Amino acid sequence: MPILVEVAVDAVDSAEAAQGGGAERVELCAGLSEGGTTPSAGVMAVCRQRLAIPVFVLIRPRPGDFLYTDAELEVMRSDIAIARDAGADGIVTGVLHGDGTVDVHRTQALVEAARPLPVTFHRAFDFTRDAAEALGAVAQTGVTRVLTSGRAGTALDGIVTLTALVRSAPRGLTIVAGGGITEDNVTRIVGATGVREVHVRAATRRDSAMAYRRADLSLAKAAVGEYARAATDRERVAALVATLADR
């Protein structure tokens, strides 16, 4: 069976590069340097207009943990409605309890708000206290996918847990491997775990076209500043897709 490649993107040009490189789906986000947050309505709309492949939208109201207030849940439901109206093909989200377990009730509420769109439980899964316990809880929520590194820093380091999750996932729940997957390690991860979908960044540094630059001023907290950013590299996506096709 072919392996589906999903690319995490946070801008229209990155989304187009992912599609051009052969990705079969994008996860549209903002703030990927902070782990990803909900993109703007404008980015959702323009990406949907320009792409022929499915666009899944991340619903995460802020960086940090996955323990949300009632007000934040209201924001998430509103953002899901905006994403659906913009033509999103799927939603990516998830909620935890303070004790590190999956908040089944609140995640179910978000799944209901997203209908008829499919929902992926994102890498909040990797911050749970126990993988098997979390998988059982997620299976009750109505999501169709779980994005995970196997609760490790990278999918390569999480191979053992990823393999166990693939083997124990109930029918209708797909395990998507993500976290540090590149063209150099994707075949090893796929071959060892049996996953059928992978989530990648495939980004490179892109320098700004600005000629005038303020070296003494920056609004960015990250070291990269205003004059460079990470952007999806079409050739890296293509290389990863080709690697999987040749395996």
TORVEX-914431 format. One record per residue (C-alpha): residue number from 1; residue in three letters; x, y, z. Coordinates in pm, 1 decimal, padded with zeros to 6 digits. Last residue first. Layout:
<sites>
(site NUM; 'ala'; (X; Y; Z))
...
</sites>
This chain:
<sites>
(site 247; 'arg'; (01093.7; 00143.2; -00095.5))
(site 246; 'asp'; (01107.3; 00336.3; -00421.8))
(site 245; 'ala'; (00778.3; 00524.3; -00378.0))
(site 244; 'leu'; (00872.1; 00614.1; -00020.7))
(site 243; 'thr'; (01201.9; 00765.7; -00129.1))
(site 242; 'ala'; (01026.6; 00953.3; -00409.9))
(site 241; 'val'; (00782.5; 01111.5; -00164.3))
(site 240; 'leu'; (01070.8; 01211.8; 00062.8))
(site 239; 'ala'; (01269.4; 01359.7; -00225.6))
(site 238; 'ala'; (00963.6; 01548.7; -00351.8))
(site 237; 'val'; (00901.7; 01696.6; -00007.5))
(site 236; 'arg'; (01265.6; 01801.1; 00014.2))
(site 235; 'glu'; (01246.8; 01953.0; -00334.4))
(site 234; 'arg'; (00934.7; 02152.8; -00249.3))
(site 233; 'asp'; (01098.8; 02303.2; 00059.9))
(site 232; 'thr'; (00848.8; 02409.9; 00323.9))
(site 231; 'ala'; (00950.1; 02734.5; 00489.1))
(site 230; 'ala'; (01152.4; 02815.0; 00799.8))
(site 229; 'arg'; (01200.5; 03189.0; 00836.0))
(site 228; 'ala'; (01460.5; 03458.0; 00778.7))
(site 227; 'tyr'; (01485.5; 03835.2; 00813.6))
(site 226; 'glu'; (01255.8; 03904.3; 01106.8))
(site 225; 'gly'; (01458.5; 03733.4; 01380.1))
(site 224; 'val'; (01615.4; 03385.4; 01356.8))
(site 223; 'ala'; (01704.5; 03380.9; 01725.9))
(site 222; 'ala'; (01342.8; 03340.0; 01828.9))
(site 221; 'lys'; (01178.9; 03612.9; 02035.7))
(site 220; 'ala'; (01082.5; 03809.0; 01725.1))
(site 219; 'leu'; (01010.6; 04181.0; 01749.3))
(site 218; 'ser'; (01366.4; 04269.4; 01655.6))
(site 217; 'leu'; (01571.7; 04589.2; 01651.4))
(site 216; 'asp'; (01943.5; 04669.8; 01621.7))
(site 215; 'ala'; (02008.0; 04496.5; 01288.9))
(site 214; 'arg'; (01731.2; 04692.7; 01125.6))
(site 213; 'arg'; (01728.3; 04576.9; 00763.3))
(site 212; 'tyr'; (01683.4; 04749.7; 00429.4))
(site 211; 'ala'; (01723.1; 04506.0; 00140.5))
(site 210; 'met'; (01430.4; 04283.9; 00244.1))
(site 209; 'ala'; (01409.2; 03964.7; 00037.1))
(site 208; 'ser'; (01405.1; 03760.2; 00357.6))
(site 207; 'asp'; (01604.3; 03439.0; 00387.6))
(site 206; 'arg'; (01438.2; 03099.7; 00367.3))
(site 205; 'arg'; (01570.6; 02831.2; 00598.2))
(site 204; 'thr'; (01458.5; 02483.6; 00501.5))
(site 203; 'ala'; (01145.5; 02284.3; 00571.9))
(site 202; 'ala'; (01037.1; 01925.3; 00515.6))
(site 201; 'arg'; (00784.5; 01944.6; 00802.7))
(site 200; 'val'; (00659.1; 01586.5; 00802.1))
(site 199; 'his'; (00352.7; 01380.5; 00898.2))
(site 198; 'val'; (00351.1; 01016.8; 00788.4))
(site 197; 'glu'; (00061.9; 00787.7; 00696.6))
(site 196; 'arg'; (00052.2; 00410.3; 00648.5))
(site 195; 'val'; (00231.5; 00317.2; 00971.1))
(site 194; 'gly'; (00377.0; -00036.6; 00977.7))
(site 193; 'thr'; (00620.6; 00044.6; 01257.0))
(site 192; 'ala'; (00958.6; -00083.5; 01139.7))
(site 191; 'gly'; (00919.3; -00031.4; 00766.8))
(site 190; 'val'; (00756.7; 00308.9; 00799.5))
(site 189; 'ile'; (01022.0; 00436.0; 01041.5))
(site 188; 'arg'; (01312.8; 00294.4; 00840.2))
(site 187; 'thr'; (01167.6; 00427.6; 00515.0))
(site 186; 'val'; (01123.4; 00774.2; 00665.5))
(site 185; 'asn'; (01476.6; 00809.1; 00799.9))
(site 184; 'asp'; (01675.3; 01000.7; 00535.3))
(site 183; 'glu'; (01381.3; 01167.6; 00357.8))
(site 182; 'thr'; (01293.4; 01319.6; 00690.9))
(site 181; 'ile'; (01071.4; 01249.3; 00992.1))
(site 180; 'gly'; (01158.2; 01459.7; 01297.7))
(site 179; 'gly'; (00821.5; 01415.4; 01464.6))
(site 178; 'gly'; (00523.5; 01249.2; 01304.8))
(site 177; 'ala'; (00375.9; 00903.0; 01258.4))
(site 176; 'val'; (00003.0; 00890.7; 01182.4))
(site 175; 'ile'; (-00188.7; 00611.3; 01357.8))
(site 174; 'thr'; (-00524.2; 00548.7; 01192.7))
(site 173; 'leu'; (-00840.3; 00472.1; 01391.1))
(site 172; 'gly'; (-01114.5; 00297.5; 01191.1))
(site 171; 'arg'; (-01046.7; -00046.5; 01328.2))
(site 170; 'pro'; (-00897.9; -00027.8; 01675.6))
(site 169; 'ala'; (-00531.6; 00070.8; 01725.9))
(site 168; 'ser'; (-00337.9; -00212.9; 01890.8))
(site 167; 'arg'; (-00086.6; -00298.6; 01618.4))
(site 166; 'val'; (-00028.8; 00060.7; 01510.3))
(site 165; 'leu'; (00011.9; 00168.2; 01873.2))
(site 164; 'ala'; (00264.1; -00106.1; 01946.7))
(site 163; 'thr'; (00472.7; -00009.5; 01644.7))
(site 162; 'leu'; (00462.0; 00356.6; 01744.2))
(site 161; 'thr'; (00576.7; 00262.0; 02095.5))
(site 160; 'val'; (00880.6; 00076.1; 01965.8))
(site 159; 'ile'; (00959.5; 00336.3; 01698.6))
(site 158; 'gly'; (00955.9; 00632.9; 01937.1))
(site 157; 'asp'; (01318.3; 00737.7; 01890.0))
(site 156; 'leu'; (01268.0; 00747.5; 01513.2))
(site 155; 'ala'; (00936.0; 00925.8; 01560.7))
(site 154; 'thr'; (01121.4; 01202.8; 01740.1))
(site 153; 'gly'; (01134.0; 01338.6; 02094.0))
(site 152; 'ala'; (00938.2; 01039.0; 02215.7))
(site 151; 'arg'; (00568.9; 00976.5; 02291.2))
(site 150; 'gly'; (00541.5; 00742.4; 01990.7))
(site 149; 'ser'; (00592.2; 01041.2; 01764.6))
(site 148; 'thr'; (00217.5; 01083.1; 01742.6))
(site 147; 'leu'; (-00070.4; 01201.0; 01524.8))
(site 146; 'val'; (-00385.3; 01003.3; 01602.7))
(site 145; 'arg'; (-00646.6; 00965.8; 01331.7))
(site 144; 'thr'; (-01022.4; 00904.7; 01296.9))
(site 143; 'val'; (-01149.7; 01095.0; 01598.5))
(site 142; 'gly'; (-01480.7; 00979.6; 01746.3))
(site 141; 'thr'; (-01392.4; 01041.6; 02109.6))
(site 140; 'gln'; (-01395.0; 00686.9; 02245.5))
(site 139; 'ala'; (-01083.6; 00576.8; 02051.1))
(site 138; 'val'; (-00898.3; 00866.1; 02212.3))
(site 137; 'ala'; (-00953.1; 00708.5; 02553.5))
(site 136; 'gly'; (-00820.6; 00368.8; 02451.7))
(site 135; 'leu'; (-00521.0; 00528.4; 02283.4))
(site 134; 'ala'; (-00450.3; 00737.0; 02592.6))
(site 133; 'glu'; (-00446.0; 00433.3; 02821.9))
(site 132; 'ala'; (-00212.9; 00250.1; 02584.7))
(site 131; 'ala'; (00022.3; 00547.3; 02557.5))
(site 130; 'asp'; (00043.7; 00637.0; 02927.4))
(site 129; 'arg'; (00092.1; 00973.9; 03098.4))
(site 128; 'thr'; (-00023.6; 01189.0; 02808.0))
(site 127; 'phe'; (00206.1; 01446.3; 02648.1))
(site 126; 'asp'; (00254.2; 01247.9; 02326.8))
(site 125; 'phe'; (-00121.7; 01245.8; 02265.7))
(site 124; 'ala'; (-00115.0; 01626.9; 02271.1))
(site 123; 'arg'; (00051.0; 01544.3; 01942.1))
(site 122; 'his'; (-00272.5; 01585.1; 01749.4))
(site 121; 'phe'; (-00602.9; 01398.0; 01763.4))
(site 120; 'thr'; (-00715.6; 01404.3; 01399.2))
(site 119; 'val'; (-01076.3; 01488.6; 01315.8))
(site 118; 'pro'; (-01283.7; 01398.6; 01010.3))
(site 117; 'leu'; (-01525.9; 01666.8; 00885.7))
(site 116; 'pro'; (-01900.9; 01602.8; 00905.6))
(site 115; 'arg'; (-01893.6; 01713.7; 01181.5))
(site 114; 'ala'; (-01643.9; 01954.9; 01339.2))
(site 113; 'ala'; (-01859.6; 02061.3; 01634.7))
(site 112; 'glu'; (-01922.3; 01695.4; 01718.4))
(site 111; 'val'; (-01548.9; 01625.8; 01717.0))
(site 110; 'leu'; (-01496.6; 01931.8; 01937.9))
(site 109; 'ala'; (-01752.4; 01804.5; 02187.9))
(site 108; 'gln'; (-01590.6; 01460.1; 02180.5))
(site 107; 'thr'; (-01258.8; 01623.6; 02269.8))
(site 106; 'arg'; (-01426.7; 01791.1; 02565.7))
(site 105; 'his'; (-01577.6; 01467.1; 02696.7))
(site 104; 'val'; (-01273.3; 01248.1; 02631.9))
(site 103; 'asp'; (-01024.5; 01471.0; 02809.8))
(site 102; 'val'; (-00722.4; 01249.6; 02745.3))
(site 101; 'thr'; (-00513.4; 01179.2; 03054.7))
(site 100; 'gly'; (-00214.2; 01375.9; 03178.6))
(site 99; 'asp'; (-00349.8; 01460.4; 03523.7))
(site 98; 'gly'; (-00447.4; 01811.9; 03416.6))
(site 97; 'his'; (-00693.5; 01671.9; 03167.6))
(site 96; 'leu'; (-00608.8; 01680.7; 02798.4))
(site 95; 'val'; (-00770.5; 01824.7; 02485.0))
(site 94; 'gly'; (-00713.7; 01754.9; 02115.6))
(site 93; 'thr'; (-00711.6; 01913.6; 01769.4))
(site 92; 'val'; (-00665.9; 01858.6; 01396.0))
(site 91; 'ile'; (-00967.2; 01927.7; 01172.6))
(site 90; 'gly'; (-01043.1; 01799.2; 00824.5))
(site 89; 'asp'; (-01126.4; 01898.6; 00467.9))
(site 88; 'ala'; (-01132.7; 02272.1; 00532.4))
(site 87; 'gly'; (-01363.4; 02467.8; 00304.2))
(site 86; 'ala'; (-01351.3; 02812.7; 00464.2))
(site 85; 'asp'; (-01688.1; 02745.3; 00630.7))
(site 84; 'arg'; (-01541.9; 02438.5; 00802.0))
(site 83; 'ala'; (-01241.6; 02638.0; 00919.9))
(site 82; 'ile'; (-01461.5; 02917.9; 01056.5))
(site 81; 'ala'; (-01683.9; 02667.6; 01237.7))
(site 80; 'ile'; (-01376.2; 02498.9; 01385.6))
(site 79; 'asp'; (-01245.9; 02839.6; 01495.4))
(site 78; 'ser'; (-01569.5; 02906.0; 01685.3))
(site 77; 'arg'; (-01550.6; 02569.3; 01859.2))
(site 76; 'met'; (-01188.2; 02639.6; 01951.8))
(site 75; 'val'; (-01269.4; 02986.8; 02087.9))
(site 74; 'glu'; (-01544.4; 02839.3; 02305.3))
(site 73; 'leu'; (-01298.8; 02577.7; 02429.6))
(site 72; 'glu'; (-01061.1; 02861.0; 02519.5))
(site 71; 'ala'; (-01334.3; 03033.6; 02722.1))
(site 70; 'asp'; (-01412.0; 02708.9; 02906.0))
(site 69; 'thr'; (-01044.3; 02681.8; 02997.6))
(site 68; 'tyr'; (-00803.4; 02448.4; 02820.6))
(site 67; 'leu'; (-00546.9; 02193.6; 02934.3))
(site 66; 'phe'; (-00341.2; 02122.4; 02622.5))
(site 65; 'asp'; (-00017.1; 02286.7; 02735.9))
(site 64; 'gly'; (00174.4; 02569.5; 02575.7))
(site 63; 'pro'; (00099.2; 02763.1; 02259.2))
(site 62; 'arg'; (-00245.7; 02913.2; 02205.2))
(site 61; 'pro'; (-00588.5; 02846.0; 02054.5))
(site 60; 'arg'; (-00509.4; 02508.4; 01897.9))
(site 59; 'ile'; (-00731.7; 02406.1; 01606.9))
(site 58; 'leu'; (-00503.9; 02281.9; 01329.5))
(site 57; 'val'; (-00667.5; 02278.9; 00987.2))
(site 56; 'phe'; (-00660.0; 01980.6; 00749.8))
(site 55; 'val'; (-00634.2; 02079.9; 00382.6))
(site 54; 'pro'; (-00695.8; 01806.6; 00126.5))
(site 53; 'ile'; (-00514.6; 01832.6; -00210.8))
(site 52; 'ala'; (-00620.2; 02064.2; -00496.1))
(site 51; 'leu'; (-00469.4; 02372.7; -00337.0))
(site 50; 'arg'; (-00509.4; 02738.2; -00431.9))
(site 49; 'gln'; (-00861.5; 02816.1; -00310.8))
(site 48; 'arg'; (-00827.0; 02612.3; 00009.5))
(site 47; 'cys'; (-00496.4; 02782.9; 00082.3))
(site 46; 'val'; (-00656.2; 03123.9; 00028.5))
(site 45; 'ala'; (-00947.5; 03052.7; 00263.1))
(site 44; 'met'; (-00743.2; 02900.9; 00545.5))
(site 43; 'val'; (-00482.0; 03178.2; 00526.6))
(site 42; 'gly'; (-00758.9; 03437.0; 00546.9))
(site 41; 'ala'; (-00931.0; 03269.2; 00840.2))
(site 40; 'ser'; (-00603.7; 03285.7; 01031.6))
(site 39; 'pro'; (-00413.6; 02975.4; 01135.4))
(site 38; 'thr'; (-00475.8; 02795.4; 01467.4))
(site 37; 'thr'; (-00156.2; 02720.9; 01659.9))
(site 36; 'gly'; (00155.9; 02515.4; 01594.3))
(site 35; 'gly'; (00438.9; 02380.0; 01808.7))
(site 34; 'glu'; (00579.5; 02720.5; 01896.5))
(site 33; 'ser'; (00803.3; 02745.1; 01587.3))
(site 32; 'leu'; (00499.8; 02621.0; 01393.7))
(site 31; 'gly'; (00323.4; 02946.8; 01472.2))
(site 30; 'ala'; (00027.6; 02914.0; 01237.8))
(site 29; 'cys'; (-00111.9; 02587.8; 01109.6))
(site 28; 'leu'; (-00239.5; 02409.5; 00799.9))
(site 27; 'glu'; (-00190.2; 02034.2; 00800.3))
(site 26; 'val'; (-00133.9; 01950.4; 00437.7))
(site 25; 'arg'; (-00239.6; 01645.4; 00239.1))
(site 24; 'glu'; (-00119.1; 01426.6; -00047.2))
(site 23; 'ala'; (00230.4; 01570.1; -00066.2))
(site 22; 'gly'; (00384.5; 01549.3; -00412.9))
(site 21; 'gly'; (00648.1; 01821.7; -00409.9))
(site 20; 'gly'; (00414.4; 02071.2; -00574.4))
(site 19; 'gln'; (00156.1; 02014.2; -00302.9))
(site 18; 'ala'; (00409.9; 02082.8; -00030.0))
(site 17; 'ala'; (00542.7; 02386.4; -00215.5))
(site 16; 'glu'; (00188.6; 02524.0; -00248.1))
(site 15; 'ala'; (00132.9; 02484.6; 00124.5))
(site 14; 'ser'; (00468.4; 02649.3; 00196.9))
(site 13; 'asp'; (00375.0; 02944.9; -00022.4))
(site 12; 'val'; (00040.3; 02977.8; 00156.3))
(site 11; 'ala'; (00196.1; 02984.8; 00502.1))
(site 10; 'asp'; (00216.1; 02770.3; 00815.7))
(site 9; 'val'; (00268.7; 02422.3; 00675.0))
(site 8; 'ala'; (00276.3; 02071.4; 00823.3))
(site 7; 'val'; (00313.0; 01820.7; 00539.6))
(site 6; 'glu'; (00110.6; 01500.0; 00508.4))
(site 5; 'val'; (00254.3; 01207.4; 00312.3))
(site 4; 'leu'; (00031.2; 00905.8; 00254.4))
(site 3; 'ile'; (00220.7; 00578.2; 00220.4))
(site 2; 'pro'; (00122.8; 00354.4; -00070.9))
(site 1; 'met'; (00000.0; 00000.0; 00000.0))
</sites>
